[in-house]
Amino acid sequence: MKVVIVGAGLAGPLLAQGLTRAGITVELYERDRADRPAQGYRVHLEPEGDLALRECLSPDRYEQVVATSGKRGTGVRILSPGLEVVHEILVPESAETDETGHHRTVDRGTLRRLLLEGLELRDGASFERYELLPDGRVRTFFADGAVTDADLLVGADGTYSPVRGQLLPHAVVEDTGQATIFGRTPLTERSRPLVPAAALDGFCAVAGDDGRFMPLAAHEYRSGGEDYLMWVIGAPRSRFPADLAALDQSSLRDTAADLVADWPAPLAGLVRLSEPNSLYATTIRSARRPPRWDTVPVTLMGDAAHTMVPAGIGAAVALRDAATLCRGLTSGESLSDAVRGYENAMLDYGFAAVERSRRAG
């Protein structure tokens, strides 16, 4: 069996690792070039994500993930614009086991590097289209002229997935009307005193009554790495400049700081101390569950299937996709049955997570 995976974020490489360990031939493609600046910082993984990593990775690579993960906080807290705790959810470490999975925080770039180790990544390869072949296989075409045939094509290519665009042209991904600016601030003697205590002990979000919100979370490595604070500033799209996507990083930093200028001064101060090349802007989108489609040798994972409002659950669900599909493809059942079984399960738990993220948002 040969599987082509388009998209090398987190879920794509995890699937590739699991399939490669099982002796299945994998080709992994990524549209971005290797020298593109990384996006995404501290990522929370719910236990299902931890279990997926354990299932697909070799024991030594999984232990590397654990060793480079973040120090564990006690839970999640919602703060008022005055930085008072108005709601908290505490998760005692004693409630977690290897069998049920652990809550973990990881640095996205570090995790991605570990997941890509040992794999051949074909970067700078933009998916163009696919053709279903008479023999039941699939042919994939890339913008650079590359063509490859496989038994299965997996689209793990994100919210704006061109694979989904061809497979499910009527699938709906809604713009929620909100936009965000992400950044990271090194934890130094200068910045650390500005960080709310709740952000040093897990994840917190400052939530205003006017639609503005500011998640913050420290990432302090168990071993190695330079500790930092991840922050996000979000608001209704109307609160941002119309040309948000065109702003350079200095302008993004100014825009973000200005949006919270009337909140406690340390918040804007943390934005001002961010790494200049760390800022990027996105709009928040959420998928609607599509009608069930006929199974073909093309399927979807992660944001390509069920993009959701950021709520700390999306990464784990994407990793679960990879483990679920890997389990099906290595089970010995027919390819069609394995893909159909994966899609049925993924649609149920994936869009349950989408609804959870909408409520949380």
C-alpha positions in Angstrom: 0.0 0.0 0.0 1.1 3.5 -0.7 -0.3 6.6 0.9 0.2 10.3 -0.2 -0.3 12.9 2.6 -0.7 16.5 1.6 0.1 18.8 4.6 2.9 18.5 7.1 1.6 20.3 10.1 1.2 17.9 13.1 -1.4 15.3 12.0 0.2 14.6 8.6 3.6 13.7 10.0 2.0 11.7 12.9 0.1 9.6 10.4 3.3 9.2 8.3 5.2 8.0 11.4 2.5 5.4 12.3 2.2 4.1 8.7 6.0 3.9 8.2 6.4 1.9 11.4 3.8 -0.5 10.0 5.7 -0.9 6.7 3.4 1.2 4.6 5.0 3.4 1.9 4.3 7.1 2.6 5.0 10.3 0.6 4.6 13.5 2.6 4.1 16.8 0.8 4.0 20.4 2.2 3.2 23.5 0.2 5.4 25.8 2.4 9.1 25.8 2.0 11.4 24.7 4.8 12.7 28.2 5.4 9.2 29.7 6.0 9.0 31.2 9.5 7.1 28.8 11.9 3.6 29.8 13.1 2.0 28.5 16.2 3.6 28.3 19.6 2.3 26.7 22.8 -0.3 24.0 22.0 -2.5 22.3 24.6 -3.1 18.6 24.0 -6.1 16.9 25.6 -5.6 13.3 26.7 -6.8 12.0 23.3 -3.9 13.8 21.7 -1.4 12.2 24.1 -2.9 8.8 23.4 -2.6 9.3 19.7 1.1 10.2 20.0 1.8 7.2 22.1 0.0 4.9 19.6 1.7 6.1 16.5 5.2 6.9 17.6 8.0 4.6 18.7 8.5 4.5 22.5 11.7 6.5 22.3 10.3 9.2 20.1 7.2 9.5 22.4 9.5 9.9 25.4 11.3 12.7 23.5 7.9 14.4 23.1 7.2 14.1 26.8 10.7 15.3 27.8 10.4 18.5 25.7 6.8 19.2 26.6 5.9 22.1 28.9 5.7 22.1 32.7 2.2 21.2 33.8 -0.1 23.9 35.2 -3.1 23.3 37.4 -5.9 24.3 35.0 -7.7 26.9 33.0 -8.9 30.3 34.3 -11.0 33.1 32.8 -10.1 36.6 34.0 -12.0 39.8 33.9 -10.4 42.9 32.2 -9.3 43.8 35.7 -7.5 40.4 35.9 -9.8 39.0 38.6 -10.5 35.2 38.3 -14.1 34.8 37.3 -14.1 31.1 36.4 -11.6 28.2 36.7 -11.4 24.6 35.8 -8.7 22.7 37.7 -7.4 19.4 36.5 -5.4 17.5 39.2 -2.5 15.5 37.8 -3.4 12.5 40.0 -6.6 12.1 37.8 -4.5 11.2 34.7 -3.1 7.8 33.8 -1.1 6.4 30.9 -4.2 4.4 29.9 -6.6 7.4 29.8 -4.0 9.9 28.5 -2.4 13.0 30.0 -3.0 16.7 29.4 0.2 18.0 27.9 1.4 21.3 26.5 3.9 21.3 23.7 5.7 23.8 21.6 4.3 23.4 18.2 7.7 23.8 16.4 9.5 21.4 18.7 6.7 18.8 18.3 6.7 19.2 14.6 10.5 18.7 14.3 10.2 15.5 16.4 7.4 14.2 14.2 9.3 14.9 11.0 12.5 13.2 12.1 13.2 10.1 9.9 10.6 11.1 7.3 11.3 12.4 3.8 9.4 15.7 3.5 8.9 17.2 0.0 8.4 20.8 0.8 7.5 23.7 -1.5 5.1 21.3 -3.2 1.6 22.8 -3.7 -1.3 20.4 -4.3 -3.0 21.2 -7.6 -5.6 18.4 -8.2 -6.2 14.7 -8.1 -7.7 12.1 -10.5 -9.5 8.9 -9.5 -8.0 6.1 -11.7 -9.9 3.2 -13.2 -8.0 0.7 -11.1 -9.3 2.3 -7.9 -6.1 4.3 -7.1 -5.6 8.0 -7.1 -3.2 10.2 -9.1 -2.1 13.5 -7.4 -0.7 16.5 -9.3 1.4 19.3 -7.8 2.0 22.8 -9.1 5.7 22.1 -9.7 4.9 19.4 -12.2 5.3 16.4 -9.9 2.8 13.6 -10.3 2.4 10.5 -8.1 0.0 7.6 -7.9 -1.1 6.0 -4.6 -3.8 3.8 -3.0 -4.9 6.7 -0.8 -4.6 10.5 -0.8 -5.0 12.2 2.6 -5.6 15.9 2.8 -4.1 17.3 6.0 -3.7 20.7 4.5 -5.5 23.0 6.9 -8.6 25.2 7.0 -8.3 26.4 3.4 -7.6 22.8 2.1 -7.6 22.5 -1.7 -7.9 18.8 -1.3 -11.3 19.4 0.5 -12.2 21.9 -2.2 -12.1 19.2 -4.8 -13.4 16.3 -2.7 -16.2 18.3 -1.0 -16.8 21.5 -3.0 -20.0 22.3 -1.1 -18.5 21.9 2.4 -19.0 25.1 4.3 -16.4 26.8 6.5 -17.9 29.9 8.1 -16.1 33.1 9.0 -17.1 33.8 12.6 -16.5 37.6 12.2 -13.5 37.5 14.6 -9.9 38.1 14.0 -6.8 37.4 16.1 -3.1 38.4 16.3 -0.7 35.9 17.8 2.7 36.5 19.3 5.2 35.2 21.8 7.2 37.1 24.4 10.4 35.6 25.9 10.1 35.0 29.7 12.9 37.2 31.0 13.6 39.2 34.2 11.9 42.1 32.5 8.8 40.4 31.2 8.1 37.8 33.8 6.8 40.3 36.5 4.2 41.5 33.9 2.6 38.0 33.4 -0.6 37.4 35.3 -0.1 34.6 37.8 -2.8 32.5 36.1 -0.8 32.4 32.9 2.2 31.0 34.8 0.0 28.2 36.2 -1.8 26.9 33.2 -3.9 28.7 30.6 -5.9 31.8 31.1 -7.9 34.2 29.0 -8.9 37.8 29.7 -12.4 38.3 28.4 -14.1 41.6 28.0 -17.8 42.2 27.6 -17.3 44.0 24.2 -16.0 40.9 22.3 -12.3 41.4 23.0 -10.3 38.5 24.5 -6.7 37.8 25.3 -5.6 34.2 25.9 -2.2 34.0 27.6 -0.1 30.9 28.6 3.5 30.5 29.6 5.4 27.6 28.0 8.2 26.5 30.4 10.0 23.5 29.0 10.6 20.4 31.1 14.0 20.3 29.5 15.7 22.4 26.9 14.3 25.3 25.0 13.8 29.0 26.0 10.7 29.7 28.0 8.2 32.1 26.6 4.7 33.5 26.9 2.2 32.8 24.1 -0.5 35.5 23.8 -3.4 36.1 21.4 -5.5 39.2 21.1 -8.8 38.7 19.5 -11.8 40.9 18.8 -14.7 41.4 16.3 -13.2 41.9 12.8 -14.5 45.5 12.8 -12.0 46.4 15.6 -9.0 45.6 13.3 -7.6 47.6 10.4 -9.3 46.6 7.1 -5.9 45.6 5.7 -4.9 43.4 8.6 -3.4 40.7 6.4 -1.1 43.3 4.8 0.3 44.7 8.0 4.0 44.1 8.7 4.9 42.7 12.1 5.7 46.0 13.7 2.3 47.3 12.7 0.7 44.1 14.0 2.4 44.6 17.4 1.2 48.2 17.6 -2.4 47.1 16.6 -2.4 44.4 19.2 -1.1 46.6 22.0 -3.6 49.4 21.1 -6.5 47.0 21.3 -5.8 46.3 25.0 -4.5 49.8 25.9 -7.4 50.4 28.3 -6.8 47.1 30.1 -4.1 46.8 32.8 -0.8 48.2 31.5 1.2 44.9 31.9 -0.9 43.3 29.1 0.1 45.8 26.5 3.6 45.8 27.9 3.9 42.0 27.2 2.8 42.6 23.6 5.4 45.4 23.3 8.1 43.0 24.5 7.2 40.2 22.0 9.7 38.9 19.6 9.5 41.1 16.5 9.3 38.2 14.0 6.8 36.2 16.0 3.5 38.0 15.2 0.9 36.9 12.7 -2.8 37.5 12.1 -5.6 35.1 11.3 -9.4 35.1 11.0 -11.4 32.6 13.1 -13.4 30.1 11.1 -15.6 27.1 11.9 -16.7 24.2 9.7 -20.2 22.9 9.3 -20.7 19.2 9.3 -21.1 18.2 5.6 -23.5 15.5 4.4 -21.9 12.0 4.3 -20.1 11.5 1.0 -19.3 8.4 -1.0 -16.0 6.9 0.1 -13.2 7.2 -2.5 -9.4 6.8 -2.1 -9.2 10.4 -0.9 -9.9 11.5 2.7 -9.3 14.4 5.1 -7.8 15.0 8.6 -7.5 17.9 11.1 -8.6 21.4 10.0 -9.1 20.2 6.5 -12.0 18.1 7.8 -13.3 20.0 10.9 -11.7 23.4 11.4 -12.9 24.9 14.7 -12.8 27.9 16.9 -9.5 27.9 18.9 -10.5 26.4 22.3 -7.5 24.2 23.2 -8.9 21.1 21.7 -8.3 21.2 17.9 -4.7 19.9 17.9 -5.6 16.8 20.0 -8.5 16.0 17.7 -6.3 16.3 14.6 -3.8 13.9 16.2 -6.7 11.6 17.0 -7.6 11.6 13.4 -4.1 10.5 12.5 -4.2 7.6 15.0 -7.7 6.5 14.0 -6.9 6.4 10.3 -3.5 4.7 10.9 -5.3 2.0 13.0 -7.8 1.4 10.2 -5.2 1.2 7.5 -3.1 -1.3 9.4 -6.0 -3.4 10.6 -6.0 -5.8 7.7 -9.5 -4.8 6.5 -10.0 -3.6 2.9 -8.9 -0.1 2.1 -12.4 1.1 1.3 -13.8 -0.3 4.6 -10.9 1.2 6.6 -11.4 4.7 5.1 -15.2 4.5 5.5 -14.9 3.4 9.1 -12.4 6.2 9.8 -14.6 8.9 8.2 -17.7 7.8 10.0 -15.9 8.0 13.4 -14.1 11.2 12.5 -17.2 13.0 11.5 -18.9 12.1 14.8 -16.1 13.0 17.3 -14.7 15.8 15.1 -17.9 17.7 14.8 -18.8 17.1 18.4 -15.5 18.9 19.1 -16.5 21.7 16.7 -19.6 22.3 18.7 -17.6 22.2 21.9 -15.3 24.9 20.5 -18.2 27.1 19.4 -19.7 27.0 22.9 -16.3 27.7 24.5 -15.7 30.5 22.1 
